[in-house]
Amino acid sequence: MAMMLTAKDKFDVHCVHDYPPPEFSDWLETENKLGEPLQPYYLRANTGPRWMAGGLLSRPFILASQNGGSITEWYMKFANVDHCLFVVEGKLKVEIEGSSGENVLRDRETVVISAGQGFKLDFASPFVKIFSVANGRGIETLIQQVGKTFEGFVLPDKVEEVDSDKLARVAKEIGVTIE
């Protein structure tokens, strides 16, 4: 409390001692869905759409369609899409096609993969959480279209196999070469 009282002398702070807080209310269903393209929205934590493809779970904050525009066994080459992968938790192996080996990214490390560059992802720890950003229909789109809607919140103990025919079809549709 003393820290807050001294803050009013340093910063533009106006204390309201008799402030009536808002009443509690239930979450709205609109807070569990991603917004329309280029429109602001609020997404409650651990809600929103989820897709599962093999052992990969995609829980996007934003879809490629909103900004205007196991799979890890093969090299993926997105002809026109750059990727930025940020490791939140765990260890992610990234192998760039034509390089002499793989790189292991740990918590708070980032890799940027340019369009046209083949890459392979693998996990070097039992659980990996990454944020991925792409300038188009990238790896998240691939997971969403190859996978199935996932209703759970906890990763399953056993994962389903990825449908290789569906993977090939979706890859062709979004311009991904899988080798």
C-alpha positions as CSV (number, residue, x, y, z in Angstrom):
1,M,0.0,0.0,0.0
2,A,2.9,2.4,0.8
3,M,4.2,1.8,-2.7
4,M,0.9,2.9,-4.2
5,L,0.7,6.0,-2.0
6,T,4.2,7.1,-3.2
7,A,3.2,6.4,-6.8
8,K,0.7,9.2,-6.8
9,D,3.5,11.7,-6.3
10,K,5.6,10.3,-9.2
11,F,2.9,9.4,-11.7
12,D,-0.5,10.7,-12.9
13,V,-2.5,8.6,-10.4
14,H,-5.8,9.6,-9.0
15,C,-7.0,7.4,-6.1
16,V,-10.7,6.7,-5.8
17,H,-11.2,5.4,-2.3
18,D,-14.9,4.7,-2.7
19,Y,-14.7,3.1,-6.1
20,P,-17.6,0.6,-6.7
21,P,-16.2,-2.4,-8.5
22,P,-18.3,-3.9,-11.3
23,E,-20.5,-6.9,-10.5
24,F,-19.3,-10.4,-11.4
25,S,-20.9,-11.9,-14.5
26,D,-20.7,-15.0,-16.6
27,W,-18.5,-15.2,-19.7
28,L,-20.2,-14.5,-22.9
29,E,-20.1,-17.1,-25.7
30,T,-18.7,-14.5,-28.0
31,E,-15.5,-14.6,-25.8
32,N,-14.8,-18.2,-26.8
33,K,-14.5,-17.5,-30.5
34,L,-12.0,-15.8,-32.8
35,G,-13.3,-12.5,-34.3
36,E,-14.1,-11.7,-37.8
37,P,-11.3,-10.7,-40.2
38,L,-9.7,-7.4,-39.3
39,Q,-12.1,-6.8,-36.4
40,P,-11.0,-6.5,-32.8
41,Y,-12.1,-9.3,-30.4
42,Y,-11.6,-10.6,-26.9
43,L,-10.6,-14.3,-26.5
44,R,-10.9,-15.8,-23.0
45,A,-7.9,-17.9,-21.9
46,N,-7.9,-21.6,-22.9
47,T,-11.0,-21.2,-25.1
48,G,-11.4,-20.7,-28.8
49,P,-11.0,-23.2,-31.6
50,R,-8.6,-26.2,-31.3
51,W,-7.4,-28.7,-33.9
52,M,-5.5,-31.9,-33.5
53,A,-3.4,-33.6,-36.2
54,G,-1.5,-36.5,-34.9
55,G,0.2,-35.2,-31.7
56,L,0.1,-31.6,-32.8
57,L,-2.4,-29.3,-31.2
58,S,-3.2,-25.9,-32.8
59,R,-4.8,-23.2,-30.7
60,P,-4.5,-20.0,-32.8
61,F,-4.9,-16.5,-31.5
62,I,-5.5,-15.4,-35.0
63,L,-5.9,-17.2,-38.3
64,A,-4.3,-16.4,-41.6
65,S,-7.8,-15.6,-43.0
66,Q,-8.1,-13.0,-40.3
67,N,-5.0,-11.0,-41.2
68,G,-5.9,-10.8,-44.8
69,G,-4.5,-13.7,-46.0
70,S,3.0,-36.8,-37.3
71,I,3.5,-34.0,-39.9
72,T,7.0,-33.3,-38.5
73,E,8.5,-36.4,-40.1
74,W,9.0,-34.7,-43.5
75,Y,10.6,-31.5,-44.8
76,M,8.0,-28.9,-45.4
77,K,8.6,-26.1,-47.9
78,F,6.1,-23.2,-48.0
79,A,6.8,-21.5,-51.3
80,N,5.4,-18.1,-50.3
81,V,5.1,-18.1,-46.6
82,D,7.7,-17.1,-44.0
83,H,7.5,-18.6,-40.5
84,C,8.7,-17.3,-37.1
85,L,8.6,-19.9,-34.4
86,F,9.1,-18.9,-30.7
87,V,9.6,-21.6,-28.1
88,V,7.5,-20.9,-25.0
89,E,8.2,-24.2,-23.2
90,G,10.3,-27.3,-24.0
91,K,12.9,-28.0,-26.6
92,L,12.1,-27.9,-30.4
93,K,14.5,-29.5,-33.0
94,V,14.6,-27.5,-36.2
95,E,16.4,-29.0,-39.2
96,I,16.8,-26.8,-42.2
97,E,17.0,-28.6,-45.5
98,G,20.5,-28.7,-46.9
99,S,22.1,-27.8,-43.5
100,S,24.6,-30.1,-41.8
101,G,22.5,-30.9,-38.8
102,E,19.7,-29.9,-36.5
103,N,19.3,-27.0,-34.1
104,V,17.7,-27.3,-30.7
105,L,15.7,-24.3,-29.6
106,R,14.9,-23.9,-25.9
107,D,12.6,-21.7,-23.9
108,R,12.5,-18.1,-25.2
109,E,14.5,-18.8,-28.4
110,T,13.2,-18.0,-31.8
111,V,13.9,-19.2,-35.4
112,V,12.8,-17.4,-38.6
113,I,12.4,-19.6,-41.7
114,S,12.1,-17.9,-45.0
115,A,9.6,-18.8,-47.7
116,G,11.0,-21.5,-50.0
117,Q,13.3,-22.9,-47.3
118,G,12.5,-26.6,-46.4
119,F,12.4,-27.4,-42.7
120,K,11.6,-30.3,-40.4
121,L,10.4,-30.0,-36.8
122,D,10.8,-32.5,-34.0
123,F,10.5,-32.5,-30.3
124,A,13.5,-32.8,-28.0
125,S,11.4,-32.9,-24.8
126,P,8.1,-34.6,-23.9
127,F,6.1,-31.3,-24.2
128,V,6.8,-28.4,-26.5
129,K,4.7,-25.2,-26.7
130,I,5.5,-22.8,-29.5
131,F,4.0,-19.6,-30.8
132,S,4.1,-19.6,-34.6
133,V,3.6,-16.5,-36.8
134,A,3.4,-16.7,-40.6
135,N,2.7,-14.2,-43.3
136,G,0.0,-16.4,-44.9
137,R,-1.3,-19.9,-44.8
138,G,1.5,-21.7,-43.0
139,I,2.0,-24.6,-40.6
140,E,-1.0,-23.7,-38.5
141,T,-3.2,-23.9,-41.5
142,L,-1.7,-27.2,-42.4
143,I,-2.5,-28.6,-38.9
144,Q,-6.0,-27.2,-38.9
145,Q,-7.0,-28.5,-42.3
146,V,-5.3,-32.0,-41.9
147,G,-6.4,-32.4,-38.3
148,K,-9.8,-32.6,-36.6
149,T,-11.6,-30.2,-34.3
150,F,-10.4,-30.9,-30.8
151,E,-12.8,-30.4,-27.9
152,G,-10.5,-31.2,-25.0
153,F,-8.1,-29.0,-23.1
154,V,-5.5,-31.6,-22.1
155,L,-3.4,-33.4,-24.7
156,P,-4.4,-37.0,-25.1
157,D,-2.1,-39.9,-23.9
158,K,-2.4,-41.6,-27.3
159,V,-2.6,-39.7,-30.6
160,E,-4.2,-40.6,-33.9
161,E,-2.2,-41.2,-37.0
162,V,-2.2,-38.4,-39.6
163,D,-4.1,-39.3,-42.8
164,S,-1.3,-39.2,-45.4
165,D,-3.7,-38.8,-48.3
166,K,-5.4,-35.8,-46.6
167,L,-2.0,-34.3,-45.8
168,A,-0.9,-34.6,-49.5
169,R,-4.2,-33.0,-50.7
170,V,-4.1,-30.1,-48.2
171,A,-0.4,-29.5,-48.8
172,K,-1.1,-29.2,-52.5
173,E,-4.1,-26.8,-51.9
174,I,-2.0,-24.4,-49.8
175,G,1.2,-24.6,-51.8
176,V,3.4,-26.7,-49.5
177,T,6.0,-29.2,-50.8
178,I,6.4,-32.2,-48.4
179,E,9.4,-34.4,-49.0
